[in-house]
C-alpha cells in the first residue's frame, strides 16, 4: 500500500478548516516560496539625508509551480508598510539565478535587493519583515505557465509576511581615504544593482555580500575628464599613484602585494580568488569592523602584517591591479578580515562636500575621454554621511 506523506498531500486537501494539528492557523499561509534575509541591515545616513537599510532577501521556490513576485514590502511589527516595490521597479531590484526576473520557475531562486529608507530623525523600527505578494501558476508539459486547476487548494494570488530581521549596529564613522577634488563614487549604494551591490557570493556554503556598501573611487581632472591621451596608458590618468590614507586607527590583519598593473581599458588578466582585489590591505578598526583598500600599486604598501596604523597615515598608492579596468581605489568596510568571506558594513565619512551627481549617460562619456556631466543632486556639504552612487565628492 502506498502511503502519501502529509506534506505531499497538501495539494489535495480542501481549504475548509479542520480540527486536526495539520490545519493552518489564521496567520499561517502556504506561501509556496521561502524567504530569508542574508544578513541583518545596518542603518546608515546617506548623502541624500535619509537613513538607509540596504539588505538582501533570498527567495527560493522549492515547489513545482511557477511563482511570480508581484510586490515586496518592508513592514514593521504592526504590519505598517515602510517601503514597497512592484512591477518594473521590483524587477529592476531582483536578480534571478535562472535569469527570469521576478518570475521563479520550479526550483528557482532570486535575491531582492532592499533599500528601505527613512527621513533623518525619524524613529527606526526595532525590526522589519517582508510582506510578499505572489501569483502562482502551474507548469505545463512544455514548462510554460498555465492557470492552476479549478479544484486547486491553493489560490492563484498569495500574500504572506515573513523573513523578520532585527536591525544591526549603525554605520561606522571613518575619515576619507583620499584627498582632493572631483572623486566619483562609482558602483556605490543603494537603489540600483551595481557590480558591488549585486555581488552575492557563496563561501563555505553561506551567502556573503562583502561589497554591499563598497565604492570604486576614480578622479576627474580640472577639465572634468578621467583621462587625457591614450586610455590604455596608466600615465593618462592624472590621479594614478596618489596616496591612500588610513581611514581609521587599527591593526593590519591581511595584505597582498604580488599583483602587477593591468592595462587600462582592457579586460583584467590572470585573475584568481587570491588576487582579485589586486594589492590590498585589510585593517582591523575595532568593534568587529575591518577596512579594505584594494587595487593598490605593487610595492607601494607602507605597512606589514601586525603594524598599527593611525588615521590619516599613508598606507599605499592608488593603482590598477587585480580585477580592474582603470586606476581606482576600491574601499569598503566589512565584518571580517577576509575580503570575500564577509558581509559589507555601512560607513560614513566624517566630512566631505559634493558638486553633485553624474547625469544619466555620463558614465559612457567619461569612459570615452569626454568631460563628465554633473547634475546638482546631492550637492553641498556633508557630515557623517555615506556618498551615494555616482556622487562627485571633494575631500579636504
NUFIPA-102212 format. One line per 4 residues: their letters; for each residue x, y, z of C-alpha. Coordinates in steps of 0.001 Angstrom, whole numbers, padded with zeros to 6 digits. Each point is the difference from the previous one (the first is absolute). Layout:
A> X Y Z; ... .
END
This chain:
XXXX> 000000 000000 000000; 001352 003446 -000950; -000042 002476 002877; -000274 003645 -001062 .
XXXX> 002189 002251 002167; -001855 002793 001778; 001828 002830 -001785; -000421 -001578 -003414 .
XXXX> -003703 -000215 000677; -000351 003725 000634; -000851 000583 -003629; -002898 -002427 000291 .
XXXX> -001724 001207 003167; -002882 002423 000146; 000533 003413 001520; -002928 -000375 002406 .
XXXX> 001067 000295 003667; 000739 -003304 001696; 000370 -000918 003644; 003294 -001808 -000527 .
XXXX> 003578 001055 000737; 000816 000197 -003693; -002426 002883 -000642; 001305 003529 -000332 .
XXXX> -000426 002735 002584; -001391 003365 -001148; 003488 001504 -000375; 001466 -002992 -001859 .
XXXX> 000111 000044 -003792; 001037 -002710 -002425; 002343 002435 -001698; 001554 -002386 -002573 .
XXXX> 003229 002011 000198; 002391 000445 002908; 001772 003265 000840; 002753 001025 002374 .
XXXX> 002350 002924 000561; 003668 -000680 -000780; 001272 002253 002803; -001593 002567 002271 .
XXXX> -000237 003571 -001334; 002130 002725 001542; -001360 003551 -000171; 002086 002622 -001787 .
XXXX> -000622 003689 -000675; 000462 000613 -003713; 000983 003216 -001764; -003672 000409 -000920 .
XXXX> -000784 000666 003665; -001853 -003288 000412; 000835 -002987 002177; 000340 -003101 -002173 .
XXXX> -000459 -003657 000842; 001685 -001775 -002901; -000279 -003775 000202; -000911 -003080 -002051 .
XXXX> -002950 -002341 000021; 000696 -003526 -001279; -003150 -001526 -001520; -000156 -003707 -000899 .
XXXX> -002728 -001933 -001812; 000217 -003673 001125; -003288 -000891 -001719; -000991 -001202 -003466 .
XXXX> -002031 003178 -000568; 001038 003184 -001803; -000068 002909 002430; 000157 003676 -000976 .
XXXX> 000929 002640 002555; -002662 002692 -000360; 000903 002231 002942; 002605 000054 002750 .
XXXX> -000461 002258 002998; 001995 000678 003143; -002360 000176 002969; 000366 000721 003701 .
XXXX> -001300 -002125 002873; -003484 001505 -000437; -000101 -000850 -003692; 000461 003626 -001073 .
XXXX> 001598 000232 -003436; 003357 001773 000138; 001108 -000569 -003580; -001433 -001706 -003040 .
XXXX> 000996 -001145 -003461; -002123 -001500 -002761; -000045 -000307 -003779; 003043 001343 -001844 .
XXXX> 001455 001444 003183; -000023 -003407 001658; 001442 -001677 -003086; 002851 002540 -000064 .
XXXX> 000960 -000863 003595; -000333 -003777 -000403; 002792 -002290 -001159; -001236 -003435 -001043 .
XXXX> 002465 -002848 -000167; -002035 -001435 -002880; 000065 003399 -001729; -003790 000173 000068 .
XXXX> -000434 003334 001776; -002630 -000038 002727; -001484 -003299 -001266; 001320 -003071 001792 .
XXXX> -000208 -003305 -001883; -000245 -003277 001930; 003164 -000280 002071; 000940 003592 -000817 .
XXXX> 001427 002628 002328; 000576 003731 -000026; 001273 002826 002146; -002008 003160 000567 .
XXXX> 002250 002935 000857; -001726 002052 002661; 000612 003720 000541; -002360 001073 002763 .
XXXX> 000579 003646 000908; -001224 002419 002636; 000166 003757 000472; 002878 001089 002232 .
XXXX> -001220 000054 003586; -002963 -002273 -000695; -000203 -002812 002587; 001215 -003307 -001383 .
XXXX> -001875 -003234 000649; 001628 -002595 002239; -000373 -002537 -002788; -001423 -000344 -003495 .
XXXX> -001745 -002798 -001849; -000835 -000609 -003646; -003564 -000142 -001272; 000076 -001796 -003322 .
XXXX> -002874 -000247 -002448; 000282 -002624 -002732; -001882 -001516 -002899; 000114 -003771 -000391 .
XXXX> -000450 -002015 -003157; 000479 -003621 -000927; 002789 -001081 -002323; -001348 -001622 -003150 .
XXXX> 001568 -002971 -001738; 002049 002440 -002056; 001132 001806 003143; -002051 003096 -000799 .
XXXX> -002359 001515 002595; -003613 -001057 -000012; -002815 000907 002435; -000417 -002119 003123 .
XXXX> -002744 -002649 -000190; -003393 001175 001188; 000072 -002519 002855; 003458 001065 001208 .
XXXX> 000125 000577 003771; 002372 002897 -000694; -001233 003389 -001140; 001760 001573 -002961 .
XXXX> 000855 003086 002042; 001757 -000332 003324; 001322 002459 002559; 002006 -000785 003105 .
XXXX> 002296 001730 002474; 003319 -001513 001029; 003798 000386 -000141; 000017 002040 003194 .
XXXX> 003318 001562 000950; 001255 002271 002736; 002014 003085 -000881; 003757 -000107 000490 .
XXXX> 002420 002593 001313; 000098 003432 -001665; 002636 000931 -002568; 003685 000244 000821 .
XXXX> 001410 003547 -000046; 003307 000259 -001902; 002161 002666 -001582; 000303 000245 -003793 .
XXXX> 002753 -002222 -001450; 000752 002562 -002727; 000630 003719 -000389; -000846 002491 -002721 .
XXXX> -002941 001001 -002165; -002060 -001796 -002611; -000134 -003552 001341; -002906 -002045 -001429 .
XXXX> -001709 -002627 002144; -000335 -002691 -002675; -002123 -003110 000637; -001240 001458 003274 .
XXXX> -003066 -000696 002097; -002991 -000401 000134; -002973 000101 -002418; 001424 -001945 -002955 .
XXXX> 001611 -003399 -000527; 003561 001070 -000741; 002974 -002341 -000346; 000564 000510 003728 .
XXXX> -003549 -000155 001309; -000725 -003060 -002130; 003125 -001931 001011; -001607 -002775 002066 .
XXXX> 002416 -002912 000243; -000066 -003394 001757; 002953 -000714 002297; 000130 -003256 001962 .
XXXX> -003674 -000551 -000715; -001144 003417 001250; -001039 003011 -002068; 002142 003081 000511 .
XXXX> -000436 003586 -001204; 003416 001536 000691; -000326 002993 -002338; -003480 001144 001016 .
XXXX> 001238 003557 000757; 003236 -000040 -002007; 001060 002947 -002162; 002447 000147 -002909 .
XXXX> 001642 003414 000101; 001177 001576 -003263; 000967 003667 -000402; -000887 002757 -002445 .
XXXX> 002706 002430 -001060; -000537 003762 -000203; -001622 -000496 -003407; -002492 -002511 001373 .
XXXX> 001693 -002983 -001666; 001231 -003254 001503; 002859 -000284 -002482; 001625 001985 -002784 .
XXXX> 001912 -001623 -002844; 000290 -003732 -000521; -002546 -001781 002242; 002218 -003109 000060 .
XXXX> 002903 001805 001691; 000082 000400 003758; 001658 003420 -000276; -003143 001300 -001737 .
XXXX> -001768 -000113 003375; 001233 002967 002024; -001055 -001546 003305; 001878 -003277 -000541 .
XXXX> 002442 -000442 002866; -001561 002489 002439; 000331 -000860 003707; -002564 -002158 001789 .
XXXX> -000622 000978 003616; -001104 -002182 002878; -003661 000745 000708; 000283 -000967 003677 .
XXXX> 002374 -001148 002684; 000559 -003735 -000004; 002209 -003024 -000576; 000940 -001523 -003381 .
XXXX> -001408 -003555 -000050; 000107 -000925 -003692; 001945 001135 -003031; 001104 -000983 -003495 .
XXXX> 002766 001586 -002083; 000763 -002252 -002965; -002291 001288 -002786; 001285 001897 -003009 .
XXXX> -001806 002906 -001635; -002787 -000741 -002479; -000350 001821 -003311; -002702 002684 000327 .
XXXX> -003004 -000467 -002228; 000682 -003705 -000488; -001451 -003051 001713; 002038 -000929 003065 .
XXXX> 002360 -002941 -000488; 001125 -002792 002309; -002715 000478 002595; -000283 -002546 002819 .
XXXX> -001873 -000024 003299; 003297 000923 001653; 000786 003099 -002085; -003459 001235 -001012 .
XXXX> 000446 003084 002185; 003485 000613 -001309; 002482 001284 002529; -002036 000675 003096 .
XXXX> -000143 000664 003704; -002509 -000973 002679; 000105 001943 003265; -001844 -001036 003154 .
XXXX> -001534 003300 001136; -001772 -001431 003056; -003559 -000830 000936; -000119 -002907 -002431 .
XXXX> 000700 002258 -003003; 002785 -000323 -002575; 001043 002579 -002607; 000962 -001338 -003439 .
XXXX> 002189 001882 -002501; 000453 -001671 -003399; 001747 000304 -003400; 003099 001766 001406 .
XXXX> 003280 000282 -001881; 002380 -002910 000412; 002763 000800 002484; -001799 003094 001276 .
XXXX> -001323 -001443 003261; 001511 001955 002875; -000898 -002493 002734; 000303 -003698 000817 .
XXXX> -002120 -002546 001855; -000445 000893 003643; 000876 003666 -000435; -002154 002539 001793 .
XXXX> -001173 002855 -002223; -001458 003386 000866; -002737 002001 -001683; 001452 002049 -002862 .
XXXX> 003188 -002077 -000298; 001095 -000783 -003576; -000340 -003757 -000471; 000489 -000426 -003764 .
XXXX> -000447 001490 -003470; -003004 -000198 -002322; 000512 -002552 -002763; -001678 -002172 -002611 .
XXXX> 000649 -003535 001206; -002271 -003009 000324; -003454 000023 -001547; 000262 003574 -001240 .
XXXX> -000489 001701 -003358; 001109 003499 001060; 001995 001455 002879; -002166 000309 003094 .
XXXX> -000232 -000622 003709; -002532 -002594 001085; -000971 000744 003599; -002483 -001650 002304 .
XXXX> -000563 -001074 003595; -000930 -003593 000889; -000651 -002247 002986; 003033 -002286 -000398 .
XXXX> 003639 000035 -001139; -000637 -001916 -003239; -001036 002196 -002963; -002210 -002836 -001284 .
XXXX> -001184 -001866 003111; -001669 003039 001587; -003069 002192 -000203; 000284 003664 -000811 .
XXXX> -000665 002541 002751; -001107 003580 -000615; 002371 002857 000690; -000209 003769 000004 .
XXXX> 002752 002528 -000611; 000619 002643 002632; -000225 002805 -002555; -000133 000588 -003765 .
XXXX> -001612 002337 -002487; -001648 -000793 -003305; -000438 001828 -003287; -002868 -002330 -000926 .
XXXX> -000572 -003347 -001690; 000823 -001317 -003457; -002880 000509 -002413; -001427 -003075 -001764 .
XXXX> 002244 -001103 -002838; 003043 001779 001384; 001657 -003330 000850; 000431 -000741 -003698 .
XXXX> 001283 003504 -000645; 002816 -000154 002531; 001009 -003491 -001194; 000493 001561 -003430 .
XXXX> 002162 002806 001347; -002734 002640 -000041; -000797 002414 002799; -002472 -001159 002624 .
XXXX> -003449 001565 000139; -000851 000711 003621; -003482 000762 001269; -000764 001783 003259 .
XXXX> -001505 -002954 001856; 001695 -000514 003403; 002134 003155 -000415; 001133 001670 003220 .
XXXX> 001922 -000682 003190; -000373 -003354 001741; 000908 -001091 003539; -000076 -003632 001131 .
XXXX> -001735 -001204 -003148; 000563 -002708 -002623; 000669 001243 -003561; -002561 -001551 -002326 .
XXXX> 000339 -001514 -003457; 001689 002256 -002593; 000298 002924 002418; 002918 002341 -000764 .
XXXX> 001850 000652 003238; 002660 002403 001264; 002173 -001026 002944; 002024 002497 002018 .
END
